Structures are given as structure tokens and as C-alpha cells.
Amino acid sequence: MRFIIRVVVNAFAFWVVTLMPVLQVMIIPFPPGGTLQLVLTLLAVAAIFAIVNTIIGTVVKIVAFPLYILTLGLIGFVINGFLLWLTAWITSGWDWGLRVEHFWWGVLAAIIISVINGIFGFILRPQSKKQQRRD
């Protein structure tokens, strides 16, 4: 269930990012390109991003741990941009998917996606058992 919620929130975040033309990040929907195909493409790209972030992102973050300490965590933005760019590269083999024109715009898009995920994560986070008992 968590994975599905994470994919839906990521899909919404991707949609918000693609509404900002200055970022040069776009979603190319499944053919023929209607609204349903756009939604399905967003969900597919979000699922691929979640898998890439879970598998490759974990390994990269462990290897880059000294850089996290050295840069006080700012390298995380670049790593998230790299994971977004990697997702775009994975989907570039098909006629649909995520397109990121420049790496640094991808880093900025990853920051926006992280903020949106943080907001939704705070809203959708289940209450702890102690808080539920007080109510």
C-alpha cells in the first residue's frame, strides 16, 4: 500500500514539475496521447522512479555518505537530480516517458519533487499510537 501511495504522490509531483516550462522537464504520454494515456504515463514514470530511487538510490547514498557529511547534506540534491536523470534515461528507449533536457534543470526539478513529497508525506503520515490514544 505504501508503494502505491508513493507512486501516486510521485506522479502528482511529476505532473506539477511538467507544468513549469522553465524547468525543461516533460512527460511524453503513451500514444495516442490523450488524458488517460498521460495519467498512465505519469504513474508508470513514477513507478520507475520509485524503483530506481529504492534500489540504485540506496546504494548511491550509502557510497556517498562521506560527501553527505562533507557538504552537510547538500549533495543529496545532486543525487536526487541524478536519479531523476537516470529515470529519464531509462524511459528514453521508448516513445513515452520522462524527458530532462539538462542535468541541472533536473536537479531543480528533483528539489521541487522532494518538497511536494515532503508535504504529502507529512499530510499522509499515519499518527503514532500515542497520539491516537490521547484523542
N, C-alpha and C positions, 0 to 999 in steps of 0.2 A: 504494500500500500504506500509506503514511503517513497519508493521509486516512482510510482505513478504520479504522486503529488509533486515530486521533484521535477519530473519531466514536464508536467503541465505548467508549473511555475517558470521553468526554463523556457518553454515555448512562448509564454506570455512575455518574458524578458527579451527574447529574440525579436518578437513582433515589435515591441517598443523601440528597440535599437534600430530596426529597419525603417521605422518612421522618421528617423533623423538622417536626412540625406547627406549631411556634412560628414558623417562617420564612414561613408562609402562601404557599408556592410549591407548586403542584400540577401534576400531569400528568393531563389528561383523555384517556383512551385512545380509539382508534378504536372505533366501535360494532361489536359488541355489548359490548365491554369486558372480554374475557377476558384471560388471561395473555399469550397470543400477541399480542393487539392492544396490550397495554401495552408489551411489548418493542418491537414495531414502531413504536409512537408515540414511545418513548424514542429509538430510532435515528433516526427522522425529525426530531424536535426537535433532536437532537444534530447532525445533518447541516445543518439550517438555521442553528443557532448557529455551526457551524464556518464556513459560508459568510459569514454576517454578520460574524463576527469577522475573517475573512480580508479581505473587501472593505471594509466600512464601518469596521471597527476599525482597519485600517491607515491609512486617511485621517484618522480622528479622532485617532489617536495622533500622526500627523505634524503636524496642525494644533495639537494641544495640547502640543507639545513644550516651549514656554516654561513652561507650567503644570507639566509634569513637573519641570523644573529648580526652579521656584519652590517647589513643595510637596515636593521631594525624592522624587518618585515616588508619593506618596500619592493623587494624582489618578487613578492607574491603577485603583484600587479603584472609584472612582465611574464611570470609563469602562467598566469591565467590567460593573458593575451596569446601566449604560445599555444596553450591548449585550445583556445578558440580558433587560432590559425590552423592547428592540426586537424580540427574538426572540419574546417573549410577544405583543407587539402584532401581529407578522406572522401568528402562528398563531391569533390571536383571531378571525379571519374564518371559521374552520371550527368544527365541533363537537368538535374534538380539539385537543390541543396543550398548550402551557405556559401556566400562569396565574400571574401575580405580583400579589399583592393590593396591595402598597405598594412604592414605589421603593426605600426604604432596606432593606426586607427582601430585596429583590432584590440590593442591594449586598452584604449579608451572605452571601446565597446564592452570589453570584459569588466572594466570597473563599473560601468552602468549596470551590467547584468548582475554583478555581485551585490550592488546596492539594492536592486529590485529583489534579488533572492534573500538578502538580509531582512528587508522589510516584510516580505511574505513569510519568511521563516519565523520572525517574531510574532506575527499575527497567527500563524497556523500551529505554533508550538503548543503541544499539549501542556496543560497545567500540571504541576507536580502534585503528588498525593497529599502533601501537607497543606497546600493551598485549597485543594478540593475539600478537605475535612473541615477547614475553617468556614467555608461557605455554607 
